[in-house]
Every structure is written in C-alpha cells, then in structure tokens.
Amino acid sequence: MRHDMSRVLVERPRYGGIWTRKGRPVPFDHLPSKQGMQRPYLERGAYKDLNENLRPLWRFLERQVGRPWNDVYSEIARNLRVTSTVQQHVRDHLPNFVQVNAHGRMPGPLGVGDPWPWYEPLYVDPADGILKRTGDLPEIQEVKRLRRAMHRRPRPSDSLDVAARHLRKIDGIWYEVTFADLPKPEYRAYLVLEEVARSVYFDSAMRLIERVVRRLVTPGCFDVVTGEAVLAGPPTDDEASRKRYLAEHPERRYAIAKRQLSRRELRRHGLSNARG
C-alpha cells in the first residue's frame, strides 16, 4: 500500500459553491436581522460538500483479493494511523468496500427477486479469512444466471390470444381485434366455352367445348386489419379451388373491428408499442 494514501484520498478540492462575485443579493434593509451562517448558502444553492477520491483505495483492495484479510489490514494499519484524524477518516471508508462480519450472513438459496446478502463488493470468508469478491459466490452467480435468463425471455409475437380476446400488433401498435364468421358462399352456374386440343400433338387443331362452371356470387367482406376484401369461399366451386381456399382461410373469419390497447392493458399483458 502506498504511504501517501491518505493524501491521495482526502486532499482534493471540495465541490459546490458559486462562481459569481460574493455580495449581498438583496438590499441591506431587506435582510433578516438574525440568521444562521449556512442559511444564505443553502437558499442560493451554493453550499459545498466533501469531494473524496476513493478510487485508489478501491483499486488497492481489489488487488488484494485472495490474500488473508489480517495481512491486508495490517498493511493498511501501518500506513494509516488512528492518531491522525485525516488518516483515520480513510480507514472509516473500509466498511464501504469490505464486509468483514460475514459470519452468519452467508446467502442461502436466493430467488430472483431476493437482495444480495450484503452490498459491499468484497467480503472476508469466515471459513478461511481470505478476502474474496461477493460476486464470485455460487449463490450470487445462480441469481445472476436466473436474471439473465429472465431478460432473455422471447419477445411476444405479433399476435396473442388472451382468453376470448385476440391481440395483434399492426404497424408497431397493439390492437384488440374483433372477428366475425364469413357468410355462407353462394354460387351461380355459368356456361363457358373452352378451347381444348383434339389430340396430344402440338400441331393438332383446337376445338371449342361448352362447360358449366359454378362461380362465387357472394360479395367479399372487408377486413379492417389487412384492408382488403376476403372472399366468402373459393372463386369457383371445384375440389382444387376449395383446397387452396381452406389452406389460406382455415378459420373462415375476418376482422370487423379493432381497438388500440391502453397503457394499463399493455402493462397487464407485458406488451409494448414500437416507438416511432
């Protein structure tokens, strides 16, 4: 430990005060007849405070991790005497960095929301008297792992079903979407002419045939989420069209209304809107 640790830690200008010229801010007749010495500085926000540099002390203690605390404290006592007010003041800061009386306060199985066993970054192990880091405790490492796992939780997708409500994120904003079933499709038969080849050869002549096609006549339903019309059924009533339609619309419903979620609802479901 450096011999001038007390000077390095304590000898630094105090912070605070004012940079303007000292004087009376109000006329003399308006000043109170009696007041304390510190009151005008407190009212003007120009009071001073201690400005101690404790980083050298922390760096010294951090380098002593792994050594017996008795040896570390003996080295501190040789350079910082209790007979000096300034040097004793430096020794008074040791409890801010080292938990010496850790006996009986060792952490048990901590939960994610449980506090640390102590706030000091270093502690003296009661089992062997070695100076160690608080963050290296296995229980603390487990708590950190659980907290990191909580922060790495997967973000909610763009749609969420809560009870009977369907929530969906549209353009970064969460809405409650109301759905309705699509109406029953109605078809009408039409007679159409189609050209088909007379044979499988490329140069074969074409011929016209008549065929009855059932086409959808039910008007489309406007979807407020997509902004497009949703067909009540496949465009034509045939097996291939029905399979494609059911693959695209398995639930056969469309959005008829949407309502933006309030802040309270967002907090309740753990959601957040995208910032613009």
Beta strands, then each sheet from edge to edge (+ up, - down):
strand 1: 15-16
strand 2: 48-49
strand 3: 98-99
strand 4: 122-124
strand 5: 131-133
strand 6: 159-162
strand 7: 165-170
strand 8: 173-181
strand 9: 187-197
strand 10: 206-216
strand 11: 221-222
strand 12: 229-230
strand 13: 253-260
sheet 1: 1+ 2-
sheet 2: 3+ 4+ 5-
sheet 3: 6+ 7- 8+ 13-
sheet 4: 9+ 10-
sheet 5: 11+ 12-
end
